[in-house]
Amino acid sequence: MALGATGLPEAQVPRRRAWNSWDSVYPAEFVHLPSGVKLGIAAYSAKHNAFTRFPPGSAVRLGPRDVDLEGASLTLSHAGTEIVLTLSLDGDERLAGEWRTISFGEWGLRFWLLLVLRWDPPGGEPAAAWRFDPESGGLAAAREDETAVCWTVPAPLMATFHKGWDGLQQELERDGYFFLESRGIEGELAVLRFNLEECAEGRFSIALGRQGAPATAVERPRPPPPTAPREASQAALAAVRDVIAWNTVWDPVNRRPYTSLSRHWVAQKFGGWGVWLDDIFYHALMASPFDLDVARENLRAVLAGQTPAGNLPCLLTGNDAWVDRSQPPICSFVLWLIYQRSGAIDILELGYRALLANHDWWWRMRDGNGDGLLEYGTSPGVGEGLYRGTKLAAKDESSMDNSPTHDEAVLDPRRGTLDCADVGLNSLIALDGEMLAKIARRLGDGATAGRLEARVAELRARIADRLWDPERQVFANRLWSGRFVRSLAPTSFYPLLAGAARPDQAAAMLRLLADPRKFGGHWMLPSVARDDPAFPENVYWRGRIWPPLNFLVWHGLRRAGFEREAAALADNGYRLFMGEWRRFRRCPENFNAVTGAAMDQPDTDPFYGWGALMPYIAVADCCDCNPWGGWEIRHDGTPLHLGPMLTPAGSTVIESIDGMLGLRVAGETCLETNLVGRLAEIEIEPDRVALTLPPVAAEGRWIGFGGRLPKGLLLSGQVRSLSGDRLLLYPTPEPRRLEARFA
């Protein structure tokens, strides 16, 4: 009977009820009705040589559930084996579930649980094909503007493909579970297989995305939270160390050591060596906790290529020189971070003049329309580098070569810039000027510092006023015509890093960070908003996750005071990185923003230097030196071991045992406390310890100095009494500065 006028077409089913056990015959089959995606649960018993789709009856015990499937459970029985299946909805488009075996009717190796997926679009259209990635364990299908992705934890023991359910049943009951000829990577009926010896418990998720942003809610089923997440800090530090160590090589052409982008292709492809500006500065930063000489070598490798015009080139290799363009001005920020960690004044002296010339070059060459906001570009008639004078060269200068944020811009060949003020560039040049002013004052160049500070203040105001789109409540690139660019990248968060965002603007950006249609979601941060038409392309900067973006946004969140969000981003990036590192010892250049996979397409290097920024952020979230909080340590009371690593006090080990944080410098304990929170502006000298304490939330909090009793103490209103060699602290809602002197 045809659907009558009173019927409800599949596409009009309320989204909150789209996923359901719609099949009246099989209660263990779940269908996304508007799309026709189906997930069925089946099993095979070798003892009985019997296959089942769990039709209703005594084999299925239906447990509690919500009407809209927000939560449901059922017990499935077959050949004496019982499995509890629970399901839940995460948003409108993602179905998550888990299975747990509660009794075995035979050896688990001989009992197979099967997740069976098929996509039959409404209206009789042909079924969509599923494709399995053996390396990552993900299963995906796509049709028109829809995509479905399925993940399981653990990964399936194998995936097989069949023409239909009957073919699956016939194969198992005829050939058994040892038969491998149906194993493959693509087909209409996809079967993810698990035996109960290996996979007595597991989780899965399947989700859809629509209208140009497929599978925005898709995520790998979440692993249980670690019992001691801060113990990961040492593993993160070790990963950074290993990547820098393995990629530090000899440049035989220029006869110098430096940290290559990757051992896989740089020397082979680019005439023996290659220096990309931002990459090598990031390498210097990541080397600084371990070896300042390696940091200096990388700085020198970049600075040696400065052009007569003043800019630091985008890249210099044995085959080519892109001197007509530079890269995002992160260098002064990185230089100041290394100085803060090391206290090595020679590092400032090494870079100051070159970085000042580079900064002034940006203002001289990249304000194409003279409005006080900068654009990316390619200087006319400069050098012979590949792509010189093209829009591609201007996009290369941003380092985000194919980002959709550039799609609407046009290159003005006479002025040598795109016709678009870039919010990321302007924020970074403001930060660059701020950091250069700090360096200038430290080196005694007050006049230059004053000039820079005045220009930075003016630029911050222009960013807040002219690069803020009030309609969308977001920072965005703006064309010379006055129209805001539609596409958004994580660079929209850079005004937080530059100190340019007003409080209301920062709060609005925080909402954007949490929105799963924009930059939220399980894996962060996508290089373009998830609802952008370019996002599903998953090609380079069109949707993938890039560690440098996470690094700069994390610092921006920290500067803006968004501690919780910064910590969540750091943890997210660490887990994303470690998925590849622990399994394959890979340090990927970028990641799939939906699945978290790294090697799912050909444009990702598997051992790329700045990939280590992900674990570096995790370390920095625990212990960091930055321009706003100085030397900081975040203590949350969980177990921690970090170091040895270079800090402003020297070689330092940080440990937390049974809720007590201890700092050892050169083997000697110099600070102990059970305070929870962020200790900031830490200064440790032979005869003095000073730091800013976090709010003291409860009684019983104390601080000690490795058994030493201070001879002088400055602390406003927090000390209650002295207990042995510990200072007991009054509860207080405000941070307080403490200074203890020992001579």
C-alpha positions in Angstrom: 0.0 0.0 0.0 1.4 3.4 -1.0 2.0 6.1 1.6 -1.1 8.1 2.1 -1.5 11.8 2.5 -1.5 11.4 6.3 1.9 9.5 6.2 5.2 10.8 7.5 8.0 10.6 4.9 11.3 9.3 6.4 13.0 12.7 6.0 10.4 14.3 8.1 10.9 12.2 11.2 12.0 14.4 14.1 15.7 14.3 14.3 15.8 13.4 17.9 14.0 10.2 16.9 15.8 9.5 13.7 17.8 6.6 15.2 15.6 3.8 16.5 14.9 0.1 16.3 12.5 0.8 13.5 12.6 -2.8 12.0 9.6 -4.6 13.5 11.2 -8.0 12.9 14.6 -7.5 14.4 14.7 -5.5 17.7 18.6 -5.6 17.6 18.7 -3.7 14.3 18.8 0.0 14.5 18.0 2.3 11.6 18.5 6.0 10.9 15.2 6.4 9.2 15.7 9.6 7.2 18.9 8.3 5.6 18.3 4.5 5.6 21.5 3.7 7.4 21.1 0.4 9.3 23.1 -1.3 12.0 22.2 -4.8 12.8 23.5 -7.1 15.6 24.1 -10.7 14.7 26.0 -13.7 16.0 27.5 -17.1 15.0 28.0 -20.1 17.2 30.5 -22.7 16.0 29.3 -25.2 18.6 25.9 -25.2 17.0 27.0 -24.0 13.6 24.2 -21.5 13.9 23.8 -17.9 12.8 21.2 -15.5 14.2 19.9 -11.9 13.7 18.2 -12.1 17.0 14.6 -12.1 16.0 12.1 -11.4 18.8 11.4 -14.2 21.2 13.1 -15.9 24.1 16.5 -15.1 22.6 15.9 -11.3 23.2 15.1 -9.9 26.5 14.0 -6.2 26.1 15.2 -4.1 28.9 14.6 -0.4 29.9 14.7 2.2 27.2 13.6 5.7 26.4 11.1 6.4 23.7 13.6 8.2 21.6 16.4 5.7 22.2 18.4 8.1 24.4 19.0 5.1 26.5 18.2 1.4 26.0 19.4 -2.0 26.9 18.6 -5.6 25.8 20.0 -9.0 26.5 20.8 -11.2 23.6 21.1 -15.0 23.9 22.4 -17.5 21.4 23.6 -21.1 21.8 24.1 -20.6 25.6 26.0 -17.3 25.3 24.4 -14.1 26.8 25.4 -10.6 25.8 24.1 -7.3 27.2 23.7 -4.6 24.7 23.3 -0.9 25.7 22.7 2.0 23.4 22.5 5.8 23.7 22.2 8.8 21.5 24.8 11.6 21.5 23.1 14.4 19.7 20.7 13.8 16.9 22.9 11.9 14.5 25.2 9.6 16.5 24.2 6.3 18.0 26.6 4.8 20.5 26.6 1.4 22.0 28.5 -1.2 23.9 28.3 -5.0 24.5 29.3 -7.0 27.5 29.4 -10.8 27.7 27.8 -12.1 30.9 27.9 -15.9 30.2 29.7 -18.1 27.7 28.1 -21.1 26.0 31.4 -22.2 24.4 35.0 -21.1 24.1 34.9 -17.4 23.2 37.1 -18.0 20.2 34.3 -19.9 18.5 31.5 -17.4 19.2 31.5 -14.4 16.9 29.6 -11.1 17.5 28.8 -9.3 14.2 28.0 -5.7 13.6 26.3 -5.6 10.2 25.9 -2.3 8.3 23.9 -1.5 5.2 22.8 1.8 3.7 19.5 1.6 1.8 18.4 5.2 1.0 14.7 5.8 1.1 12.9 5.8 -2.3 14.5 2.7 -3.7 17.8 4.3 -4.6 20.8 1.9 -4.9 22.6 0.9 -1.7 25.7 2.9 -0.8 29.0 1.1 -0.6 30.9 0.9 2.7 34.6 1.2 2.8 36.9 -0.2 5.6 40.2 1.2 6.6 42.2 -1.8 7.9 44.9 0.5 9.5 42.6 2.6 11.6 39.6 0.2 11.9 37.1 2.8 10.7 34.2 2.0 8.3 32.6 4.8 6.2 30.1 5.3 3.4 29.0 8.3 1.5 26.3 9.3 -0.9 25.4 12.7 -2.3 25.8 15.1 0.7 25.6 12.5 3.4 28.4 10.5 5.1 28.2 7.8 7.7 31.2 6.6 9.8 31.4 3.7 12.2 34.1 3.2 14.9 34.6 0.4 17.3 36.8 -0.2 20.4 38.5 -2.5 20.0 39.0 -2.5 16.3 37.3 -5.5 14.5 39.3 -8.6 14.1 38.3 -8.5 10.5 35.8 -6.9 8.1 33.9 -8.9 5.5 31.6 -7.9 2.7 28.5 -9.6 1.3 25.7 -9.1 -1.2 23.1 -9.5 1.5 22.1 -11.1 4.8 21.4 -14.4 3.2 24.9 -14.6 1.8 26.4 -13.8 5.2 24.4 -16.6 6.9 25.1 -19.1 4.2 28.9 -18.5 4.3 29.1 -18.9 8.1 27.0 -22.0 8.3 28.7 -23.5 5.2 32.3 -22.5 5.7 32.6 -21.4 9.3 34.5 -18.5 10.8 37.9 -19.6 9.3 36.7 -18.7 5.8 38.6 -15.6 4.6 37.5 -15.0 1.0 34.9 -12.5 1.9 37.4 -10.4 3.8 37.9 -7.1 2.0 37.6 -3.3 2.2 34.5 -2.4 0.2 30.9 -3.6 -0.3 27.2 -2.9 0.3 26.7 -5.2 3.3 29.7 -4.6 5.7 30.3 -7.0 8.6 32.6 -6.1 11.5 33.6 -9.3 13.3 34.6 -9.9 16.9 35.1 -13.2 18.7 34.5 -13.2 22.4 37.9 -14.6 23.3 39.5 -11.3 22.2 36.5 -9.0 22.4 34.2 -10.1 25.3 33.4 -6.4 25.7 33.5 -3.5 23.3 32.0 -0.2 22.2 30.8 1.2 18.9 29.5 4.4 17.4 27.9 5.2 14.1 27.0 8.7 13.0 25.9 10.8 10.1 26.6 14.2 8.8 24.6 16.2 6.3 24.5 19.3 4.1 28.2 19.8 3.4 29.5 18.8 6.8 29.3 15.0 6.9 29.7 13.2 10.2 30.3 16.3 12.3 29.2 14.3 15.3 31.2 11.2 14.5 33.8 10.1 16.9 35.8 7.1 17.8 34.0 5.6 20.9 35.6 7.2 23.8 38.0 5.2 25.9 37.5 5.3 29.6 39.2 8.3 31.2 42.6 7.5 32.6 42.8 7.0 36.3 45.7 9.3 36.6 45.7 11.6 33.6 48.6 13.7 34.7 50.9 10.7 34.6 50.7 11.2 30.8 52.9 14.3 31.1 56.1 12.3 31.2 55.1 10.2 28.2 54.3 13.5 26.3 57.7 15.0 27.2 59.4 11.8 26.0 57.5 11.9 22.7 58.6 15.5 22.1 62.2 14.6 22.9 62.2 11.6 20.6 60.8 13.4 17.6 63.3 16.3 18.0 66.1 13.8 18.4 65.2 11.7 15.4 64.6 14.6 13.1 67.8 16.5 14.0 70.1 16.0 11.1 73.2 17.3 9.4 72.8 19.7 6.5 75.8 18.7 4.2 75.3 21.7 1.9 75.5 24.4 4.5 77.5 22.2 6.9 75.3 22.7 10.0 73.0 20.7 12.2 69.3 21.5 12.3 66.0 19.8 12.9 64.5 18.8 9.6 60.8 18.8 9.0 60.9 15.1 8.3 63.6 12.6 7.5 61.2 11.0 4.9 61.4 13.6 2.1 63.0 16.9 2.8 66.6 16.2 1.9 65.6 13.8 -0.9 63.2 16.1 -2.5 64.8 19.5 -2.0 68.4 19.2 -2.8 69.8 18.0 0.4 68.2 20.4 2.9 65.2 22.6 3.5 64.4 25.3 6.0 60.7 26.3 6.4 60.5 29.4 8.6 57.8 28.5 11.2 58.6 24.8 11.4 62.2 25.4 12.4 61.2 28.0 15.0 58.8 25.4 16.5 61.6 22.9 16.5 63.8 25.3 18.4 61.0 25.8 21.0 60.5 22.0 21.4 64.2 21.4 21.7 64.6 24.0 24.5 63.4 21.8 27.4 66.2 19.4 26.5 69.1 21.1 24.8 69.6 24.8 24.2 72.3 24.2 21.7 69.8 22.4 19.4 67.4 25.3 19.9 70.2 27.8 18.9 71.1 25.7 15.8 67.6 25.9 14.6 67.3 29.6 15.2 70.6 30.2 13.3 69.4 28.1 10.4 66.4 30.4 9.9 68.1 33.7 10.7 70.9 33.0 8.2 68.5 33.3 5.3 67.2 36.8 6.0 66.8 38.8 2.8 68.2 42.3 2.1 64.6 43.5 2.3 64.3 42.3 5.9 61.9 39.4 5.7 62.7 35.9 6.8 61.9 33.8 3.8 59.0 31.3 3.7 61.5 28.6 2.7 65.0 28.0 1.6 66.1 24.7 0.1 68.9 23.3 -2.0 66.6 23.7 -5.0 64.5 26.9 -4.4 64.2 30.1 -2.4 60.8 31.6 -1.6 62.2 35.1 -0.7 59.2 36.9 -2.1 57.1 35.8 0.9 57.5 35.0 4.5 55.4 32.9 7.0 53.1 33.8 9.9 55.2 35.9 12.4 55.4 33.6 15.3 59.2 34.0 15.7 59.4 36.7 18.4 56.9 34.8 20.5 58.9 31.6 20.3 62.1 33.5 21.0 60.7 35.0 24.2 59.3 31.6 25.3 62.8 30.1 24.9 64.4 33.0 26.8 61.8 32.7 29.6 62.6 29.0 30.0 66.4 29.4 29.8 67.3 32.9 30.9 69.9 32.9 28.1 70.3 36.5 27.1 72.4 35.4 24.0 69.3 33.9 22.5 67.6 37.3 22.6 70.7 38.9 21.1 70.9 36.3 18.4 67.4 37.1 17.1 66.5 40.6 18.1 67.7 42.7 15.1 66.6 40.1 12.5 63.2 39.8 14.0 62.8 43.5 14.3 63.6 43.9 10.6 61.2 41.1 9.8 58.5 42.8 11.8 58.9 46.2 10.1 59.0 44.4 6.7 55.5 43.2 7.3 54.2 46.7 7.9 56.1 48.1 4.9 55.1 45.4 2.4 51.8 43.8 3.5 49.3 46.7 4.0 48.2 46.8 0.4 45.3 49.3 0.8 46.9 51.3 3.5 44.2 50.8 6.1 46.4 49.7 8.9 45.4 46.0 8.6 47.8 43.5 7.0 47.3 41.0 4.2 49.2 38.0 3.0 51.1 38.4 -0.3 54.0 37.9 -2.6 56.4 40.8 -3.2 56.5 41.7 -6.9 59.7 41.1 -8.7 61.5 39.6 -5.7 63.5 36.4 -6.4 62.7 33.5 -8.7 60.9 31.2 -6.3 58.3 28.8 -7.5 54.8 30.3 -7.7 56.2 33.9 -7.2 53.6 36.5 -8.1 50.6 34.1 -7.9 47.7 33.8 -5.5 49.2 30.5 -4.5 52.4 32.2 -3.3 50.3 34.6 -1.2 48.4 31.7 0.3 51.7 29.9 1.0 52.8 32.9 3.1 50.0 32.0 5.5 51.3 28.4 5.8 47.6 27.4 5.4 48.1 26.9 1.7 44.7 25.7 0.5 42.6 27.0 3.4 39.1 28.0 2.3 39.6 31.3 4.2 41.5 32.4 1.1 38.9 31.2 -1.5 37.1 34.6 -1.7 40.3 36.7 -1.9 41.9 38.0 -5.0 45.6 38.8 -5.5 46.3 42.5 -6.4 49.5 42.0 -8.5 50.5 45.6 -8.3 50.4 45.8 -4.6 51.5 42.2 -4.1 48.8 41.3 -1.5 45.5 39.6 -1.3 42.6 41.9 -1.1 41.7 40.6 2.4 42.8 41.6 5.9 43.6 38.3 7.6 42.5 38.1 11.3 45.2 35.5 12.0 48.0 37.5 10.5 47.0 40.8 12.2 46.7 39.0 15.6 50.1 37.4 15.2 51.8 40.7 14.1 50.3 42.3 17.2 51.7 39.5 19.3 55.0 39.8 17.4 55.2 43.5 18.2 54.4 42.9 21.9 57.1 40.2 22.3 59.6 42.3 20.4 58.9 45.2 22.8 59.7 42.9 25.7 62.9 41.8 24.0 63.8 45.4 23.3 63.3 46.5 26.9 65.3 43.5 28.2 68.2 44.5 25.9 68.0 48.2 26.8 66.4 49.5 23.7 63.6 51.5 25.3 62.9 53.8 22.3 62.1 50.9 20.0 60.0 49.2 22.7 57.9 52.3 23.0 57.4 52.6 19.2 56.3 48.9 19.1 54.0 49.2 22.0 52.2 52.1 20.5 51.7 50.4 17.2 50.5 47.2 18.9 47.9 49.1 20.9 46.5 50.7 17.8 46.4 47.4 15.9 44.6 45.7 18.8 41.9 48.3 18.6 41.5 47.8 14.8 41.2 44.1 15.2 38.5 44.4 17.8 36.6 47.0 15.8 37.1 46.0 12.2 37.7 42.3 12.1 34.8 41.5 14.4 31.6 40.4 12.5 28.8 41.5 14.8 26.2 39.5 12.8 27.9 36.2 13.3 29.6 37.2 16.6 33.0 36.0 15.4 36.4 37.4 14.4 36.8 36.8 10.7 38.9 37.8 7.6 37.5 40.9 5.9 37.8 41.7 2.2 38.7 45.2 1.1 35.1 45.6 -0.1 34.1 45.5 3.6 32.4 42.0 3.3 33.5 39.4 5.8 34.8 36.1 4.5 32.4 33.3 5.0 34.9 30.5 6.0 36.2 30.4 9.5 39.5 28.8 10.7 41.0 28.5 14.2 42.8 31.7 13.3 39.6 33.4 14.4 40.7 32.7 17.9 44.1 34.4 17.5 42.8 37.8 18.8 42.7 36.1 22.3 46.4 35.3 21.9 47.1 38.9 20.8 45.1 40.4 23.8 42.9 42.1 21.2 39.5 40.6 22.1 37.1 42.5 24.3 35.5 40.4 27.1 32.2 40.0 25.2 34.0 39.0 22.1 36.1 36.4 23.9 33.0 35.0 25.5 31.4 34.7 22.1 34.4 32.9 20.7 34.3 30.4 23.6 30.8 29.5 22.4 32.1 28.9 19.0 34.8 26.6 20.4 32.2 24.4 22.0 29.8 24.3 19.1 30.0 20.9 17.4 28.9 22.5 14.1 31.9 24.8 14.3 35.1 23.9 16.2 33.7 21.6 18.8 33.4 17.8 18.5 35.4 14.9 19.7 38.7 15.7 18.0 39.9 19.3 17.9 40.6 21.7 16.2 39.5 21.3 12.6 41.3 23.7 10.3 37.9 25.0 9.1 34.5 25.1 10.8 32.8 21.7 10.5 29.7 23.2 8.7 31.9 24.8 6.0 31.4 23.2 2.6 35.2 22.6 2.4 35.3 20.6 5.6 34.4 17.2 4.1 37.2 17.5 1.6 39.6 16.5 4.3 42.6 17.7 2.2 45.4 19.5 4.0 44.0 22.8 5.5 40.5 22.0 4.3 39.2 20.3 7.4 42.2 18.4 8.9 43.6 19.1 12.4 47.0 20.8 12.4 49.2 21.0 15.6 50.3 24.6 15.1 46.7 25.8 15.1 46.1 24.0 18.4 49.3 25.4 19.9 48.4 29.0 19.2 44.7 28.7 20.1 45.7 26.9 23.4 48.0 29.9 24.3 45.1 32.2 23.4 42.7 30.4 25.7 45.3 30.5 28.5 45.9 34.3 28.0 42.2 35.0 28.1 41.8 33.1 31.4 39.8 30.1 29.9 41.7 27.5 32.0 39.2 24.7 31.7 38.9 25.0 28.0 42.6 25.2 27.5 43.2 22.1 29.6 40.5 20.2 27.6 42.2 21.2 24.3 45.6 20.1 25.6 44.2 16.7 26.7 42.3 16.3 23.5 45.4 16.8 21.4 47.5 14.5 23.6 45.0 11.7 23.2 44.8 12.3 19.5 48.6 12.2 19.1 49.1 9.2 21.4 46.6 7.1 19.4 49.2 7.1 16.6 52.3 7.3 18.8 51.7 4.3 21.0 50.5 2.0 18.3 52.8 3.0 15.4 55.4 5.4 16.8 54.1 7.9 14.3 54.2 11.7 14.8 51.7 12.9 12.1 51.8 16.2 10.3 48.0 16.4 10.6 44.9 14.4 11.5 41.4 13.6 10.2 39.1 15.9 12.2 36.2 13.3 12.2 37.9 10.0 12.8 41.2 11.1 14.3 43.1 9.0 11.8 46.4 10.3 10.4 47.3 8.2 7.4 43.9 8.1 5.8 45.0 10.2 2.8 48.3 10.7 1.0 49.1 14.3 2.2 50.2 13.5 5.7 53.8 12.8 6.7 54.0 10.2 9.4 57.0 11.6 11.4 56.7 15.4 11.0 58.4 17.8 13.4 55.6 20.1 14.3 53.4 17.1 15.0 55.1 17.0 18.4 53.4 20.2 19.3 50.5 18.1 20.4 52.4 16.4 23.2 54.3 19.7 23.8 51.0 21.4 24.6 50.2 18.6 27.1 53.5 19.2 28.8 53.0 23.0 28.8 49.6 22.6 30.3 51.3 21.1 33.3 54.5 23.1 33.4 55.2 26.1 31.1 56.9 29.4 30.8 54.8 32.1 29.1 54.6 35.9 28.9 51.6 36.2 31.1 52.1 33.8 34.0 55.9 33.4 33.9 57.0 29.9 35.0 53.8 28.1 35.9 52.9 24.6 37.3 49.4 23.3 37.3 48.8 20.8 40.2 45.5 18.9 40.3 46.5 16.5 43.0 46.8 13.4 40.7 50.1 11.5 40.3 52.6 13.2 38.2 56.2 12.8 37.2 57.8 15.3 34.7 61.4 15.8 33.9 64.2 16.3 34.1 63.6 19.3 31.9 65.0 22.8 31.7 63.1 25.5 33.7 64.2 28.9 34.8 65.7 27.3 37.9 67.8 24.8 35.9 67.3 21.1 35.4 64.0 20.3 37.2 62.0 17.3 38.1 58.3 17.8 39.1 56.5 15.1 41.0 53.1 14.7 42.7 52.7 11.8 45.0 49.7 11.3 47.3 48.5 14.8 46.5 51.8 16.5 47.4 53.7 18.4 44.7 57.4 18.6 44.9 60.0 20.4 42.8 63.6 19.2 42.7 66.2 21.4 41.1 69.6 19.9 40.5 68.6 17.0 42.7 67.5 19.2 45.7 63.9 19.7 46.8 63.2 23.4 46.9 59.4 23.5 47.0 56.6 21.3 48.3 52.9 21.9 48.7 49.5 20.3 48.7 47.9 23.3 47.1 45.7 22.5 44.1 45.6 24.9 41.2 48.1 26.8 39.1 51.3 28.1 40.8 52.4 31.1 38.7 55.3 33.5 38.4 57.6 31.0 40.1 61.1 32.3 40.9 63.6 29.9 42.6 67.0 31.2 43.6 69.6 30.0 46.1 68.4 32.4 48.8 64.9 33.2 47.7 61.6 31.5 46.5 58.8 33.6 45.2 55.5 32.6 43.5 51.9 33.5 43.1 49.7 31.0 44.9 46.3 29.9 43.6 43.2 30.6 45.7 43.2 28.4 48.8 39.9 26.6 48.8 40.0 24.7 52.1 41.7 24.3 55.4 44.8 22.1 55.7 46.7 23.6 52.8 50.4 24.3 53.2 53.6 25.1 51.5 57.2 24.1 52.4 60.7 24.8 51.1 62.5 21.5 51.2 63.0 21.6 55.0 64.4 25.1 55.1 62.8 27.8 57.3 62.6 31.2 55.8 64.3 34.1 57.6 62.0 36.6 55.8 58.4 36.1 54.6 56.1 38.3 52.6 52.5 37.0 52.2 49.4 39.1 52.7 47.0 37.4 55.1 47.4 33.8 54.2 49.8 32.3 56.7 48.0 30.9 59.7 51.0 29.3 61.5 54.2 27.4 61.1 54.0 23.7 61.6 57.5 22.3 61.5 59.0 23.5 58.3 55.6 24.0 56.6 53.5 27.2 56.4 49.8 26.6 57.0 47.6 28.8 54.8 44.3 30.5 55.4 41.5 29.8 52.9 41.2 32.7 50.5 39.3 33.2 47.2 42.1 35.3 45.7 45.6 34.5 44.4 48.3 35.9 46.6 52.0 36.5 46.1 54.5 34.8 48.4 58.1 35.5 48.9 60.4 33.6 51.2 64.1 34.6 51.9 66.7 32.3 53.4 69.6 34.7 54.1 
